[in-house]
Amino acid sequence: MLQAEGDGGGMRFSEFYAIDRTDEDTWFDPDLSVDTALFAAPAKILHDHSERWTPTRLRLTGFFQRLIEAIASGDHGRATEFLRVSEPWQYRLGFSRATNLGISSEIRRGAFERLASTVKGDPSIEVGDFISSIKSVDVISDITCNLLSEDLIPYTQDICRSHNIPTMSVHVPHARWIPESETWEGGVRELPIDSAQGPIILIPRNFLLGREVPRGSFRESEFIPFLARVLEKKEIGQVTTSERISRSAIADITVATETAVWIVECEGPAPQTHRRLDEFISQIQRIKSEAEKGKYRDLRKKLALAIPRQLSSGHKRYLESHDISVWDGPWIAHQAALGGLSVEAARFLGGQGATGRNTEASRLSERLSTLPSGDGAEYQRLCQEIFEYLFTPPLNSPLRESRNETGVNRRDFIMPNYTQKDFWKYLREEYRAHYIVADPKNYTGKIGKEQVLQVANYLQKHGTGLFALIICRNGADKAALITRREQWILHDKMIIVLQDADLLQMLTNKTIANDPEEVIRQKIEDFRLSI
């Protein structure tokens, strides 16, 4: 069943720079960790008649008039140059894509074909009518943001001066449109930066289309029809929602062609543990088995998991090894843009954090994936870096190799848990997780009973508390799982086993501004519900 996820957003610009906003601060206050699903709207800019934005209005109309001329003359190459813009992630708006390479060739080609059908060789078409014909608000927003950078960079600099915000010299791609040569030009500009040294460009709130919606504020009964509309726009087959396959099986969505049928199951929050992935595989394969007996028995069966968030590459590969495609947030956002459904998609997909610019998560994932088994010290050091990146704040920085008073029980690292809200507060109150004890084990095989007992000895009601994480490469054997169960039932000690796949999923969550602790939450739920 699809359930709503938490907001999961990060720090806003005003919080990062400790700004006390007044009524004069009419700029949009972006979340620095995730792209907010709002869109720069040319129509709103053209209807702002203040003197400051007169050059902006002229630049907008001039750009689109030239684009209309190029399309009307059938000059595909010239028109394509107008659309060859970069993903303007400096604004933290719209839907981020898998990379920051800008509008894909598929969207550019589709946009040109649709715009050509609108212009129909007539260069006198009104700019407003032409802009309205561009159905993808994400595409038009990307173009507009790139085009407005020449005006909005000085606007941002004025805001920084008024609030004494420091700036740095940073490179901005497509910082200026040159009408004479009809080309884009990048350059170095003075701008404020975020904690990852990424530049920030601010925009007036009244230039934006849409409203901020907490990510995940929807029900399954709403998400399935939306996804069905996205699939209908693709025109790949007959789309049916909540189709009864048999007396005991109902598919969330089916897409039938003459030779094949897609069976699509929607899940949310996304299954982020191997147990949940295995349960999903069993569920959808059971529906497939039922379909073999009914009206689809003569068609080839294709399976897909549809989720509004994003799975790690390892979890994707695991599903794909069972012949299950993954239609996640970035895939759905891309298809929604092609079908002109970006505004509607915003409610379900949120901003989908800017994965392309999160080099720290990529660096840590690469180190984890390439580190060989056996080197305990290096694995411990890496796990500590990953946990500090994921959870500090709200947790305090890790304390390494802490020993108790007797010097016998050593904890590889612990993270003090003083936070007063959300998941970590719940852990402290429910599982006495005053400190998060983490014990990395860089073993080639699975951990055993001895390793669980060793960690259990660390946990004391009047010491670190009763919650611990064992971090290992390949999970736990049967004896370890039995011992873990006994420690919980007999001594109230909650010991969660994480492996590399779990860490990689946490890092993926972090890049899209989803809660990395969602993995731990699901692990606890899986364990408690198995007893």
N, C-alpha and C positions, 0 to 999 in steps of 0.2 A: 504494500500500500504506500502511496506517496504522501509524505508528511512534510509540513512546512519546516524549513531550516531557519536557524537564527540569522540575525542581520550580519554578524561577522565582519562589519566594517572596521576600519582603522582610524587613525588620527586625521582630523581635518586641518586645513591650512591654518586657520585661525588658532587652533589649539597648539599646533606645532610651533608657531611663532608667538604664542601668548598675546593675541590681539583681543582687545575689548572692542567689539564691533559697536558702531553707532548707526543711526538712521542714514548717515551719509555713505556707509559702506554697502553699496548696492550690488557688489560683485558676488558671483557665485562662489561659495566656500567649498572647495573640492575635498573629497576624501583622498588622501595621498596614497592609499594602499590599493585602491580599486577604482576602476572606471565606472562612474555613475551613469545610469542609463537616461541621460538627458542629451539633447541634440541641438547644435547651433542651427538656427532657423533663419534663412535669408529673408523670408517674409516679415519676420519680427524686426529684423535690422532695418529693412527698407521703410518700415512704418515708424521708426524712431526718428523724429524730425529735429532732434537737438543738434546744435551747431557743431559740437565736438565730432559727431559721426558723419558729417557731410562728406569728407574724403572717402570714408568707408563705404557709404552708399554709392558713390560714383565708381569706386573700384569694383564693387559687386556687379552693378549693372553693366559696366564696361566689359568685365570678364565674361559674363554670360551672353552678352550680345555677340562677342567674338566667337564664343563657342557655338552659338546658334548659326552664325555665318558658316563656320567650318562644317557643321553637320548638314546644313542646307545645300552646300556645294558638293557634298559627298566625299569630302576630304577626310577619310578615316584616320590617316596618320596624324594630321594636324589636330583633330578633335581628341585623339588619344592622349596627346601631350598635355591637354588641359586636364584630363582625368588622372594623369600620372602623379598623384600626390602621395605623401607618406602618411602613415598612421599618426595623427597628431596627439600622441600620448601625453604631451606636456599639459594638455587641458584636463585630462582624466575624465573624459566624456565618452558616451556611446558604448559600443561593444568592442573590446580589444580582441584581436584575432590571435592565432597561434604565433605569428611573428609580427614584426613592425615593418614589414616590407611594403605596406600600403595597400591600396585597393587592388585586389587580385585581378589577373587578366580575364578571369571568367566574369567578374562583375563589370569590368570595363567593357568587355565585349557585349554583355547583355545590356548594359546601360546605353551603349551607342546604338544598338539595334532598336531599343524602345524609344530613345530620343529621336532617332531618324524617322520612326513611324509617327511621332508627334509633330515634328517640323514639316515633314512631307515636302521638302524642297523650298519652303517659304521662309526666307530670312527675316520677314517682318513680324513674326510671331512675338507676342508680348513676353518680356522676361518673366513676369509673374506666372503666366500660363505655362511657360517652359519649365520653370522650377517645380511647379506643381506636378508635372508629368514624371518627375524623378521619384519613383515610389519608395525607394530605400532612403529613409531619413538618416540612416547611419552613413551612407555614401555622401549625401548632400552635406551632412554635418562635417565630415572629414574634409571635403573640398572647401567649405566655408571657413573652417578653422585655419587651414593652411593659408587661405587667401587673406584672412583678417590678421594674421600674425604681425604684419607690418604696422598695424594700428594698435593691436592689443599688447604688444611688447612694451611700447611706451606707456600704455595704460597701466600695465602691471608695475612698471618702474615708478610711476607716480604714486601708486598705492604703497610700494615699499618705502619710498621717501617719507610719506605721511605717517607711517607706523614705525619708522626706524628699523626696517628689516634689511639685513645684509644681502648683497647679491654677489654673484660670481660670473666670470666670463665662461660661457658655455656655447657649444655649437648647436644651432637650431637648423635642421634640414627644412627646406622649403620655407625659409623665413620671409621670402619676398617674391612676388610675381612681377615679371618684367613685361609690360604690354608690347613694347617695341619688338622684342624678339620672341614673344609668346613662350617664355621659358620660366622655370622655377630656379631660384637661387638660394642656397644656404649661406649661413654666416655665423660669426661669433657675436653673441649678444650678452648683456648684463641682465641676469635673472635670478630670482630666489631659487633655492634648491631644496630637495627633500633629504631624508637621512641617507638615501642611497646615491646622493649627488645628482639626482635627476632634476632637470629644470622644470619650473612651474610657470605657466601662463594663465592669467586670470581673465575672466570674461564677465560682462554685465549679466545679471540674472535674467533681465527681461529680453535677452537675445536667445534664450533657450526654450526649446519645446519639450513638453512633458512635465511630469512631476515625479519627485523622488518617492519610490515605493520600497518599503523594507523587503529585502530579498527573502523569498520563500513565503510571502504572505498570500498563499493560494492553496487550493485543495486539488486533489487528484481529479475530481469531476470537472475542474476548470482547465487543468493542464492538458489532459488528453484531447479535448476538442481543439485546443490551440495547436497542438502538435499535428493533429489531423488536418487542420487548415494549411499548415506549412507543407505537409506532404501532398495535399491536393494541388497546391501551387506548382509543385514539381511535375505534375501530370505524368506520373509513372505507373498509375494503375488505379483500380477502384479502391477507395479508402473507406473502411468501416470501423466504427468505434464500438467497444464493448461487445464484440461478436461472440456469441455462444458457439464454441467449437463442438462441444458435446454436453451431456447432462452434467458433467463434473468439471468442465474447463471453459473459461471465458478469456479471450484474448483482449488486452486493452485496445489494440489497434491491429487491423490487418490491411495489407495493401496487395491486391490481387491483380495479376496480369494473365495473359493467355497461357503462360508456361510456368509461372512461379507465384508464390504467395509469401509476403513478408509477415511474420508474426512478431509484433512489437510489444514489449512489456515495459511499463514505466515504473521507475523506482526513485524514491527520494526520502531521506537523504541517500545519496549513492552508497551502495554496499562497499565498505572500505576494509573489510577483513576477509581472510580466506574462507572462514566459515560462512559468511554471508554471500560471498561469491559462489561458493559451492551450492548453497541453498537456492540461489537464483538460477544457477545452471540446471539443477534438478527440476525446478518449477517450470522453466520455459521448455525444457526437453519433454516434460510430461504433456504440456499443451501440444507440442509438435507431434508426440505419439498419438494423441487423441485426434489430431488433424489428419493423420494417415488413414483414419477409419471413416472420415466423413466426406463432405463435398470437395475437399481439397486433396483427396487421396492421390489424384493423378498429377498434381502440380508439385514442382520442386519447392521444398520448404526452406525459407531463409529466416534466420533469427536475429533479433536486435534488442539491445538494452537501451532505453531512452532515459536520460537523466538531465536535470537542469544544471548540474555542476560538472566536474571534470575528474576523471580517474587518472591515476598514475600510469605511465607507459607500461610498467610491469603488470598491473592489473588488467590493462587493456589487452596485452599480449596473452594473458591467461585466459580471458574470455574468448579471444580470437582463436586460441588453440582448440577451443570447443565449438568452433564455427559460429560464434556469436559476434555480430558487429556491435560497436559501441557508438551510439548517437548521443554525444554529450553536449555540454553548454556551448563550446565554440562551434561545433558542427551545426547545432540548431540555430545559433545566431547567424551563421553564414547563410544557411538556407532561408532563414526568415528575411535577411537582407535582400536576397535574390527575389523573393516573392513579395517584397513591399510590406512586410509585417514586423518591421523592427520596433515600432512603438509598442505594439501589442506584446512583443517578445520581452520588452523591458521588465514587465511585471514578473515574469517567470525566471528570467536569466540574470537579472541584476546587471552589474557592470562587467562581470567576468574579468577579474583582475588582470593587470597588465603583465602577462607571463613573459613577453618578449624582453622586458627590461629588467627582470629579476635575476641578475647574474649571480647573486649570492646563493640562492636556492639551487641554481644550475650547477654551480661550483661544488656545493656540498653533495648533491646527488651524484655527480661524476666521481668524486673522491670515494663515496661509499660503494658505488658500483664496481670500482676498479681495485679497491683494497683487498688483498688476499687474506684468507683465513690464517690464523696463527699468531699474528702480531698483536698481542693483547694491549700493549701500551698505546700503539697508534690508533687502534679501534676505540679505546676508551677516550682518547683525546678528541677523535672525530665525533663520537657520540655526544660528548660534552658540548662541542661547538654547535652541533645540530640542535640540541635541546636549548641552548642559550639563544640561538637564532629564532627558534620556534616560540619559546615561552617566556622570554625575558624582554620586557614585562609581559604578563602581570606577575610572574614568579620572580624572585630575587635571583641574582647570578649564582651559578653552581659553586659549591664548596667541594674541593677535590679530596679524595682519599681520607675522609673523616673516620677516626677511630673512637670507640667508646672509651670510658674511663679505664677499663681493665686492659685496653690495648689488644683485645682479642678479636672483636668483631669490627671489620673494616667495611665501610661503604665506599664504593668507587667514586661516586659524587652524589651530593644531595642538593636540592633546590628548595630553599625556605619558601613556604607558602603562607603569605600574610594577606593575600587579596581578599577583599570583602564582597566580591560579587561573582555570579555566574558559576561555571563548572568547577573551578578550583575551590571556591567556598563550599560547594556541595561536597567535594571530596574530603575536605577537612572536617566538615561536620558529620558526614555519614561514615567515613572510613578512617577517621583520625589521621588524615594526611597533613599533619602540621609541617612535615618535610616530605618532599618527593624523593624517595631513595631510588637511585638508578644504578644498576650493576651490569655493565657491558661484558659479554662473554664472546670472544672471537674464536669460537670452536668451529672445526670443519663439519662435525655432525651435530646432532640435536643435543640440547642440554638434558641432564638427567635429574634424578631425585636429589642427589648430593647438592647440586647447585641451588635447587629450590630451598632445601633445608638451610643452606648457608645464608641465603637472603632472609629467610624467616627468622634466623637468629639475630639479624640486625634490628628487626622490628620490635619495639617495646612501647607499651602504652604510655609510659612516662618519659620516653626518650624521643626517638624520631617520629613515633606514631606507628600506624599499622598498615601503611600502604607502600608498595614497592613496584618497580618495573625491572624486569630482567630483559636486557636487550641482547639479542643473539642473531646469528646468521640464518639459521634453518629451523627455528622453532624448538618445541620440547617433545621428549619421548613420552610413552604412555605412563611410565613410573613417575615422571615429573608432574604430569597432569593430575594423577591420583593424589600425589603428595600436596600439590597446590590446593586441591579440593579439600583435603583434610585440614590444612592450615586455616582455611576460611571457616569451615564448619566448627572446628574445635577451638580455634583461637582468635577468630574474627580478623585474621590477617589476609588482606587482599593483595595478591601478587599477580600482576599482569605480565604476560610474556609478549614482547614485541620482537619482530624480526625485520630484516632489511626491507621487505616489501611494505611493511607498515611505516617505516621511516620515510620511504620514498613517497608514499601517499600523503603523509603529513606535509612534506615539502611541497608537493603539488597543491595541497589545500592552501598553504601559505601564499603561494604565488597568485592564487585567484581570490585572495582575501576571504577564504572560507576558514572555519575554525580547524586548526591542525589537531586540537584535542578531540575532534569528532571521532578519530580512530580509537583513542583510548576509551571514549564513551561507549562506542560500539563493542569494544573488547569486553568491557565490564558487563554490558547487557548480554552478550553472547554467553559469558561464563555464568551469570546468575540464572539465566533462563534455561541453562542446560542441567541445573541441579534438580 
